[in-house]
Amino acid sequence: MKRNGKIHHCGDAKESDKMAKKPVPLCGEHHQLKEWRPTTFEYTEQGVAVRVPNVYAWVCPVDGEASFTPDTVDELLATVRELLAAAQRAKGRRSVFTEYWVSVG
């Protein structure tokens, strides 16, 4: 998730078992233990917004700030790049369609 110019790392459901064995991170701002749960990854660039729901991450129970694992961020960034390229092409040809829903799996 990109906030204030920083990308935080994310994970997927397959990592749940692995995450259960690791120490639970503490939210530095709210001093609360984070929760391993699904959240939405959001990214905006040049007027194009990409949302990926149901991405597992360590989430602050107070404000919902997510911290993601490196492996999932790598996958998300590759996916976001592809989606941004397609959206920019559509924007360039002034497509009447301005919102797309894509589901894989």
C-alpha positions as CSV (number, residue, x, y, z in Angstrom):
1,M,0.0,0.0,0.0
2,K,1.4,3.4,-0.9
3,R,1.0,6.1,1.7
4,N,3.0,9.3,1.9
5,G,5.3,8.0,-0.8
6,K,6.1,4.8,1.0
7,I,5.1,1.3,0.0
8,H,4.4,-1.1,2.8
9,H,4.9,-4.8,2.3
10,C,2.1,-7.4,2.0
11,G,1.3,-11.1,2.1
12,D,-1.3,-13.7,1.0
13,A,-3.4,-16.4,2.7
14,K,-0.7,-19.0,2.1
15,E,1.5,-17.2,4.5
16,S,-1.0,-17.4,7.4
17,D,0.7,-20.5,8.9
18,K,4.1,-19.0,8.6
19,M,2.9,-15.7,10.1
20,A,1.3,-17.5,13.1
21,K,4.7,-18.7,14.1
22,K,6.4,-15.2,13.9
23,P,6.2,-12.5,16.6
24,V,3.2,-10.2,16.1
25,P,4.4,-6.7,15.1
26,L,3.4,-3.7,17.2
27,C,2.0,-0.6,15.7
28,G,4.5,2.1,16.5
29,E,1.9,4.9,16.5
30,H,-0.9,3.3,18.5
31,H,1.2,0.8,20.5
32,Q,-1.3,-2.0,19.6
33,L,-0.5,-5.5,18.3
34,K,-1.2,-5.8,14.7
35,E,-3.7,-8.4,13.3
36,W,-2.9,-10.8,10.4
37,R,-5.9,-10.4,8.2
38,P,-7.1,-9.4,4.7
39,T,-7.0,-5.8,3.6
40,T,-7.1,-3.8,0.4
41,F,-4.0,-2.8,-1.5
42,E,-4.5,0.6,-3.2
43,Y,-2.2,2.5,-5.6
44,T,-2.8,5.6,-7.6
45,E,-0.6,7.0,-10.4
46,Q,-1.4,9.7,-13.0
47,G,-5.1,9.6,-12.3
48,V,-5.4,5.8,-12.5
49,A,-6.4,4.0,-9.3
50,V,-5.8,0.3,-8.8
51,R,-7.4,-1.6,-5.9
52,V,-6.6,-5.2,-5.0
53,P,-8.9,-6.5,-2.2
54,N,-8.3,-9.5,0.1
55,V,-4.6,-9.2,0.4
56,Y,-3.3,-10.5,3.7
57,A,-1.2,-8.2,5.8
58,W,-0.4,-7.1,9.4
59,V,-3.1,-4.5,10.1
60,C,-3.3,-2.0,12.9
61,P,-6.7,-2.5,14.7
62,V,-6.9,1.2,15.4
63,D,-6.5,2.9,12.0
64,G,-6.2,0.0,9.5
65,E,-2.6,0.8,8.4
66,A,-1.3,-2.3,6.8
67,S,2.2,-3.7,6.8
68,F,2.8,-6.2,4.0
69,T,5.4,-9.0,3.4
70,P,8.0,-8.5,0.7
71,D,6.9,-11.5,-1.4
72,T,3.4,-10.2,-1.8
73,V,4.6,-6.6,-2.6
74,D,6.7,-8.0,-5.4
75,E,3.7,-9.8,-6.9
76,L,1.4,-6.8,-6.3
77,L,3.9,-4.4,-8.0
78,A,4.1,-6.6,-11.1
79,T,0.3,-6.8,-11.3
80,V,-0.2,-3.1,-10.7
81,R,2.3,-2.2,-13.4
82,E,0.4,-4.4,-15.9
83,L,-3.0,-2.9,-14.9
84,L,-1.7,0.7,-15.0
85,A,-0.3,0.1,-18.5
86,A,-3.7,-1.2,-19.7
87,A,-5.6,1.6,-18.1
88,Q,-3.2,4.2,-19.5
89,R,-3.8,2.8,-23.0
90,A,-7.6,3.0,-22.5
91,K,-7.2,6.5,-21.2
92,G,-5.1,7.5,-24.2
93,R,-7.8,6.4,-26.6
94,R,-10.4,8.1,-24.5
95,S,-12.4,5.0,-23.8
96,V,-16.0,5.5,-22.6
97,F,-15.2,2.8,-20.0
98,T,-13.7,4.3,-16.8
99,E,-13.9,1.4,-14.4
100,Y,-12.9,-2.3,-14.8
101,W,-13.4,-5.3,-12.6
102,V,-11.1,-8.2,-13.2
103,S,-11.1,-11.5,-11.2
104,V,-8.5,-14.3,-11.5
105,G,-8.9,-17.7,-10.1
